Amino acid sequence: MLRKIPVMVCAVCGVFMAAQYFIVSGPVSQLYGTVLDWMQIIFVCALLVGILHVITRQIKNISRPGPERWYAMIALFGIALMVVLGFGWGISRGSPFLWVFDHVQAPMQTTVFSLLAFYVASAAYRGFRARHAESAVLVLAALIVLLGRVPVGEIISPYVPQTVSWVLNVPAVAAKRAILIGIGLGMTATAIKVIAGMERTYLGSGGR
Amino acid sequence: MSDIGIWITALATLAIYSFLYRDNPFYKAAEYLLIGLTVGYSLVISVKTVLWPGLVLPLLGGDTAKIIPLVLGGLMFIRLVPKLGGWSRIPLAVYVGAGAGVSIPAMLKARVLQQMGATMSNVTTISGVIMLVGVITTILYFYFSREQKGLLQPVAKIGTYYMMIFFGATFGYTVMSRVSLLIGRMEFLLGDWLRLIAR
């Protein structure tokens, strides 16, 4: 029963949400908005389940010997800090919650992303060893973009920024469009399979 | 930014950059702190901006229609009980089914029809023709229903070159964005924190 009911629910929801696009009617639009609200609440509940799982996992790690217990304590401290500040003093501008976000969380996230600059350099070294005509084209496109988007590009020649604009707006967009068309067709086909009950991986191992 | 804020940010930044030397306890501590803060942030934001105004307040106000999302959301939490976990498939089915249904017209319109229309609307110029050739040859590269030989092989090869230009341009942009983030952090450390450079 717990395999058939979800497949039926999925089919009904899928057919309605696809059909509402073609039906201009007040009650249908209202129901569409209601289902979108449901989706938002289900998404948040799924997120909370994941957060609870992270918390229980870290609590289990505390009981284990070794350095992992200290790291688990730090993670739990971070969660507790944000929860206490967020629910205790609110999330409005100037609140301690946003202070921690602005002064600790956001700079740390930016630093992690900037760390990739060093690894992207070594990846570029490996990737830019042009062995084939295709990789030579890749190198050339990357170098043109890098040169054209910094002031030195214009110093070399005023045509460099123009060439970059053309490369980005014509051949690069052509490939991007083709890939987007492929993604669109693929996602549509997958969505139809999900609604028809042919694709049931979202049910987990019990869905087979 | 207050002095204590600058010091906390600077120490957190240095702890993460210490990974460039090797994996070490300072980096690990910063990593776990970031995970904890991000999880706590997501929890507070999702409860305060979605659950509280979208579910709890209407229910307290007597909106009985919100009982359905309450039940669906509650069934998600049953996943935490292994024996009853199968019931959580029902809200998942609503989410996946509705998402799939919404995506069919949206994807066909935005990703297929509009892209095709934009490609074919400008074929009177040289750039427009180059664009049309690029789209067709790249799509043909992904045509796997028959072996790529004969006429299909050189056509698909042209598509490969278009894709290499796209990947190269994307890689160039990625390098630039990461380097500009690095410059931002260095400006913070040398300017705001150590005051060695003017900002």
HADDOCK unambig.tbl for C-alpha pairs under 7 A between the chains (distance, minus, plus):
assign (segid A and resid 2 and name CA) (segid B and resid 86 and name CA) 6.22 0.50 0.50
assign (segid A and resid 2 and name CA) (segid B and resid 87 and name CA) 6.74 0.50 0.50
assign (segid A and resid 6 and name CA) (segid B and resid 89 and name CA) 6.06 0.50 0.50
assign (segid A and resid 6 and name CA) (segid B and resid 90 and name CA) 4.96 0.50 0.50
assign (segid A and resid 6 and name CA) (segid B and resid 93 and name CA) 5.25 0.50 0.50
assign (segid A and resid 7 and name CA) (segid B and resid 93 and name CA) 6.78 0.50 0.50
assign (segid A and resid 9 and name CA) (segid B and resid 93 and name CA) 6.17 0.50 0.50
assign (segid A and resid 9 and name CA) (segid B and resid 94 and name CA) 6.23 0.50 0.50
assign (segid A and resid 10 and name CA) (segid B and resid 93 and name CA) 4.72 0.50 0.50
assign (segid A and resid 10 and name CA) (segid B and resid 94 and name CA) 5.48 0.50 0.50
assign (segid A and resid 10 and name CA) (segid B and resid 96 and name CA) 6.74 0.50 0.50
assign (segid A and resid 10 and name CA) (segid B and resid 97 and name CA) 4.13 0.50 0.50
assign (segid A and resid 11 and name CA) (segid B and resid 97 and name CA) 6.20 0.50 0.50
assign (segid A and resid 13 and name CA) (segid B and resid 94 and name CA) 6.15 0.50 0.50
assign (segid A and resid 13 and name CA) (segid B and resid 97 and name CA) 5.30 0.50 0.50
assign (segid A and resid 13 and name CA) (segid B and resid 98 and name CA) 4.94 0.50 0.50
assign (segid A and resid 14 and name CA) (segid B and resid 97 and name CA) 4.38 0.50 0.50
assign (segid A and resid 14 and name CA) (segid B and resid 98 and name CA) 4.72 0.50 0.50
assign (segid A and resid 14 and name CA) (segid B and resid 100 and name CA) 5.91 0.50 0.50
assign (segid A and resid 14 and name CA) (segid B and resid 101 and name CA) 4.00 0.50 0.50
assign (segid A and resid 15 and name CA) (segid B and resid 101 and name CA) 5.99 0.50 0.50
assign (segid A and resid 17 and name CA) (segid B and resid 98 and name CA) 5.72 0.50 0.50
assign (segid A and resid 17 and name CA) (segid B and resid 101 and name CA) 4.70 0.50 0.50
assign (segid A and resid 17 and name CA) (segid B and resid 102 and name CA) 5.26 0.50 0.50
assign (segid A and resid 18 and name CA) (segid B and resid 101 and name CA) 4.27 0.50 0.50
assign (segid A and resid 18 and name CA) (segid B and resid 102 and name CA) 5.38 0.50 0.50
assign (segid A and resid 18 and name CA) (segid B and resid 104 and name CA) 6.38 0.50 0.50
assign (segid A and resid 18 and name CA) (segid B and resid 105 and name CA) 6.56 0.50 0.50
assign (segid A and resid 38 and name CA) (segid B and resid 69 and name CA) 5.28 0.50 0.50
assign (segid A and resid 39 and name CA) (segid B and resid 95 and name CA) 5.49 0.50 0.50
assign (segid A and resid 41 and name CA) (segid B and resid 50 and name CA) 6.93 0.50 0.50
assign (segid A and resid 41 and name CA) (segid B and resid 51 and name CA) 6.51 0.50 0.50
assign (segid A and resid 41 and name CA) (segid B and resid 69 and name CA) 6.63 0.50 0.50
assign (segid A and resid 41 and name CA) (segid B and resid 73 and name CA) 6.39 0.50 0.50
assign (segid A and resid 42 and name CA) (segid B and resid 72 and name CA) 6.59 0.50 0.50
assign (segid A and resid 42 and name CA) (segid B and resid 73 and name CA) 5.03 0.50 0.50
assign (segid A and resid 42 and name CA) (segid B and resid 91 and name CA) 6.60 0.50 0.50
assign (segid A and resid 44 and name CA) (segid B and resid 46 and name CA) 6.19 0.50 0.50
assign (segid A and resid 45 and name CA) (segid B and resid 73 and name CA) 5.44 0.50 0.50
assign (segid A and resid 45 and name CA) (segid B and resid 76 and name CA) 6.33 0.50 0.50
assign (segid A and resid 46 and name CA) (segid B and resid 76 and name CA) 6.12 0.50 0.50
assign (segid A and resid 48 and name CA) (segid B and resid 43 and name CA) 6.74 0.50 0.50
assign (segid A and resid 49 and name CA) (segid B and resid 77 and name CA) 6.08 0.50 0.50
assign (segid A and resid 51 and name CA) (segid B and resid 39 and name CA) 6.59 0.50 0.50
assign (segid A and resid 71 and name CA) (segid B and resid 29 and name CA) 5.86 0.50 0.50
assign (segid A and resid 71 and name CA) (segid B and resid 32 and name CA) 6.00 0.50 0.50
assign (segid A and resid 74 and name CA) (segid B and resid 29 and name CA) 6.80 0.50 0.50
assign (segid A and resid 74 and name CA) (segid B and resid 32 and name CA) 6.18 0.50 0.50
assign (segid A and resid 74 and name CA) (segid B and resid 33 and name CA) 5.57 0.50 0.50
assign (segid A and resid 75 and name CA) (segid B and resid 32 and name CA) 4.90 0.50 0.50
assign (segid A and resid 75 and name CA) (segid B and resid 33 and name CA) 5.02 0.50 0.50
assign (segid A and resid 75 and name CA) (segid B and resid 35 and name CA) 6.28 0.50 0.50
assign (segid A and resid 75 and name CA) (segid B and resid 36 and name CA) 4.18 0.50 0.50
assign (segid A and resid 76 and name CA) (segid B and resid 36 and name CA) 5.95 0.50 0.50
assign (segid A and resid 77 and name CA) (segid B and resid 36 and name CA) 6.96 0.50 0.50
assign (segid A and resid 78 and name CA) (segid B and resid 33 and name CA) 5.49 0.50 0.50
assign (segid A and resid 78 and name CA) (segid B and resid 36 and name CA) 4.21 0.50 0.50
assign (segid A and resid 78 and name CA) (segid B and resid 37 and name CA) 4.51 0.50 0.50
assign (segid A and resid 78 and name CA) (segid B and resid 40 and name CA) 6.81 0.50 0.50
assign (segid A and resid 79 and name CA) (segid B and resid 36 and name CA) 4.56 0.50 0.50
assign (segid A and resid 79 and name CA) (segid B and resid 37 and name CA) 5.31 0.50 0.50
assign (segid A and resid 79 and name CA) (segid B and resid 39 and name CA) 6.08 0.50 0.50
assign (segid A and resid 79 and name CA) (segid B and resid 40 and name CA) 4.13 0.50 0.50
assign (segid A and resid 80 and name CA) (segid B and resid 40 and name CA) 6.83 0.50 0.50
assign (segid A and resid 82 and name CA) (segid B and resid 37 and name CA) 6.21 0.50 0.50
assign (segid A and resid 82 and name CA) (segid B and resid 40 and name CA) 5.00 0.50 0.50
assign (segid A and resid 82 and name CA) (segid B and resid 41 and name CA) 5.87 0.50 0.50
assign (segid A and resid 83 and name CA) (segid B and resid 40 and name CA) 5.66 0.50 0.50
assign (segid A and resid 83 and name CA) (segid B and resid 44 and name CA) 6.06 0.50 0.50
assign (segid A and resid 86 and name CA) (segid B and resid 44 and name CA) 5.95 0.50 0.50
assign (segid A and resid 103 and name CA) (segid B and resid 5 and name CA) 5.76 0.50 0.50
assign (segid A and resid 103 and name CA) (segid B and resid 9 and name CA) 5.72 0.50 0.50
assign (segid A and resid 104 and name CA) (segid B and resid 8 and name CA) 6.82 0.50 0.50
assign (segid A and resid 104 and name CA) (segid B and resid 9 and name CA) 5.55 0.50 0.50
assign (segid A and resid 105 and name CA) (segid B and resid 34 and name CA) 6.24 0.50 0.50
assign (segid A and resid 105 and name CA) (segid B and resid 37 and name CA) 6.56 0.50 0.50
assign (segid A and resid 107 and name CA) (segid B and resid 9 and name CA) 6.48 0.50 0.50
assign (segid A and resid 108 and name CA) (segid B and resid 12 and name CA) 6.36 0.50 0.50
assign (segid A and resid 108 and name CA) (segid B and resid 13 and name CA) 6.05 0.50 0.50
assign (segid A and resid 108 and name CA) (segid B and resid 34 and name CA) 6.93 0.50 0.50
assign (segid A and resid 110 and name CA) (segid B and resid 181 and name CA) 6.77 0.50 0.50
assign (segid A and resid 111 and name CA) (segid B and resid 13 and name CA) 6.06 0.50 0.50
assign (segid A and resid 111 and name CA) (segid B and resid 16 and name CA) 6.88 0.50 0.50
assign (segid A and resid 111 and name CA) (segid B and resid 185 and name CA) 6.75 0.50 0.50
assign (segid A and resid 112 and name CA) (segid B and resid 16 and name CA) 6.75 0.50 0.50
assign (segid A and resid 113 and name CA) (segid B and resid 178 and name CA) 6.61 0.50 0.50
assign (segid A and resid 114 and name CA) (segid B and resid 178 and name CA) 5.14 0.50 0.50
assign (segid A and resid 114 and name CA) (segid B and resid 179 and name CA) 6.66 0.50 0.50
assign (segid A and resid 114 and name CA) (segid B and resid 181 and name CA) 5.06 0.50 0.50
assign (segid A and resid 114 and name CA) (segid B and resid 182 and name CA) 4.66 0.50 0.50
assign (segid A and resid 115 and name CA) (segid B and resid 17 and name CA) 6.87 0.50 0.50
assign (segid A and resid 116 and name CA) (segid B and resid 178 and name CA) 6.45 0.50 0.50
assign (segid A and resid 117 and name CA) (segid B and resid 175 and name CA) 6.57 0.50 0.50
assign (segid A and resid 117 and name CA) (segid B and resid 178 and name CA) 4.88 0.50 0.50
assign (segid A and resid 117 and name CA) (segid B and resid 179 and name CA) 5.42 0.50 0.50
assign (segid A and resid 117 and name CA) (segid B and resid 182 and name CA) 6.94 0.50 0.50
assign (segid A and resid 120 and name CA) (segid B and resid 175 and name CA) 6.48 0.50 0.50
assign (segid A and resid 134 and name CA) (segid B and resid 161 and name CA) 6.02 0.50 0.50
assign (segid A and resid 134 and name CA) (segid B and resid 164 and name CA) 6.30 0.50 0.50
assign (segid A and resid 137 and name CA) (segid B and resid 161 and name CA) 6.91 0.50 0.50
assign (segid A and resid 137 and name CA) (segid B and resid 164 and name CA) 6.16 0.50 0.50
assign (segid A and resid 137 and name CA) (segid B and resid 165 and name CA) 6.23 0.50 0.50
assign (segid A and resid 138 and name CA) (segid B and resid 164 and name CA) 4.82 0.50 0.50
assign (segid A and resid 138 and name CA) (segid B and resid 165 and name CA) 5.43 0.50 0.50
assign (segid A and resid 138 and name CA) (segid B and resid 167 and name CA) 6.58 0.50 0.50
assign (segid A and resid 138 and name CA) (segid B and resid 168 and name CA) 4.36 0.50 0.50
assign (segid A and resid 139 and name CA) (segid B and resid 168 and name CA) 6.16 0.50 0.50
assign (segid A and resid 141 and name CA) (segid B and resid 165 and name CA) 5.31 0.50 0.50
assign (segid A and resid 141 and name CA) (segid B and resid 168 and name CA) 4.89 0.50 0.50
assign (segid A and resid 141 and name CA) (segid B and resid 169 and name CA) 5.42 0.50 0.50
assign (segid A and resid 142 and name CA) (segid B and resid 168 and name CA) 4.35 0.50 0.50
assign (segid A and resid 142 and name CA) (segid B and resid 169 and name CA) 4.90 0.50 0.50
assign (segid A and resid 142 and name CA) (segid B and resid 171 and name CA) 6.19 0.50 0.50
assign (segid A and resid 142 and name CA) (segid B and resid 172 and name CA) 4.48 0.50 0.50
assign (segid A and resid 143 and name CA) (segid B and resid 172 and name CA) 6.89 0.50 0.50
assign (segid A and resid 145 and name CA) (segid B and resid 169 and name CA) 5.91 0.50 0.50
assign (segid A and resid 145 and name CA) (segid B and resid 172 and name CA) 5.77 0.50 0.50
assign (segid A and resid 146 and name CA) (segid B and resid 172 and name CA) 5.63 0.50 0.50
assign (segid A and resid 170 and name CA) (segid B and resid 127 and name CA) 6.40 0.50 0.50
assign (segid A and resid 170 and name CA) (segid B and resid 131 and name CA) 5.65 0.50 0.50
assign (segid A and resid 171 and name CA) (segid B and resid 131 and name CA) 6.04 0.50 0.50
assign (segid A and resid 171 and name CA) (segid B and resid 134 and name CA) 6.51 0.50 0.50
assign (segid A and resid 171 and name CA) (segid B and resid 162 and name CA) 5.86 0.50 0.50
assign (segid A and resid 171 and name CA) (segid B and resid 165 and name CA) 6.85 0.50 0.50
assign (segid A and resid 172 and name CA) (segid B and resid 162 and name CA) 6.61 0.50 0.50
assign (segid A and resid 172 and name CA) (segid B and resid 165 and name CA) 5.73 0.50 0.50
assign (segid A and resid 172 and name CA) (segid B and resid 166 and name CA) 4.17 0.50 0.50
assign (segid A and resid 174 and name CA) (segid B and resid 131 and name CA) 5.05 0.50 0.50
assign (segid A and resid 174 and name CA) (segid B and resid 134 and name CA) 5.12 0.50 0.50
assign (segid A and resid 174 and name CA) (segid B and resid 135 and name CA) 4.93 0.50 0.50
assign (segid A and resid 175 and name CA) (segid B and resid 134 and name CA) 6.16 0.50 0.50
assign (segid A and resid 175 and name CA) (segid B and resid 135 and name CA) 5.86 0.50 0.50
assign (segid A and resid 175 and name CA) (segid B and resid 138 and name CA) 6.08 0.50 0.50
assign (segid A and resid 175 and name CA) (segid B and resid 162 and name CA) 5.62 0.50 0.50
assign (segid A and resid 175 and name CA) (segid B and resid 163 and name CA) 5.21 0.50 0.50
assign (segid A and resid 175 and name CA) (segid B and resid 166 and name CA) 6.18 0.50 0.50
assign (segid A and resid 176 and name CA) (segid B and resid 166 and name CA) 6.80 0.50 0.50
assign (segid A and resid 177 and name CA) (segid B and resid 115 and name CA) 6.15 0.50 0.50
assign (segid A and resid 177 and name CA) (segid B and resid 135 and name CA) 6.47 0.50 0.50
assign (segid A and resid 178 and name CA) (segid B and resid 135 and name CA) 4.89 0.50 0.50
assign (segid A and resid 178 and name CA) (segid B and resid 138 and name CA) 5.91 0.50 0.50
assign (segid A and resid 178 and name CA) (segid B and resid 139 and name CA) 5.47 0.50 0.50
assign (segid A and resid 180 and name CA) (segid B and resid 111 and name CA) 5.61 0.50 0.50
assign (segid A and resid 181 and name CA) (segid B and resid 111 and name CA) 5.37 0.50 0.50
assign (segid A and resid 181 and name CA) (segid B and resid 112 and name CA) 4.75 0.50 0.50
assign (segid A and resid 181 and name CA) (segid B and resid 115 and name CA) 6.94 0.50 0.50
assign (segid A and resid 184 and name CA) (segid B and resid 107 and name CA) 5.20 0.50 0.50
assign (segid A and resid 184 and name CA) (segid B and resid 108 and name CA) 6.14 0.50 0.50
assign (segid A and resid 184 and name CA) (segid B and resid 111 and name CA) 5.01 0.50 0.50
assign (segid A and resid 184 and name CA) (segid B and resid 112 and name CA) 5.85 0.50 0.50
assign (segid A and resid 188 and name CA) (segid B and resid 104 and name CA) 5.14 0.50 0.50
assign (segid A and resid 188 and name CA) (segid B and resid 107 and name CA) 6.65 0.50 0.50
assign (segid A and resid 191 and name CA) (segid B and resid 100 and name CA) 4.65 0.50 0.50
assign (segid A and resid 191 and name CA) (segid B and resid 101 and name CA) 6.87 0.50 0.50
assign (segid A and resid 191 and name CA) (segid B and resid 104 and name CA) 6.60 0.50 0.50
assign (segid A and resid 195 and name CA) (segid B and resid 97 and name CA) 6.04 0.50 0.50
assign (segid A and resid 203 and name CA) (segid B and resid 89 and name CA) 5.96 0.50 0.50
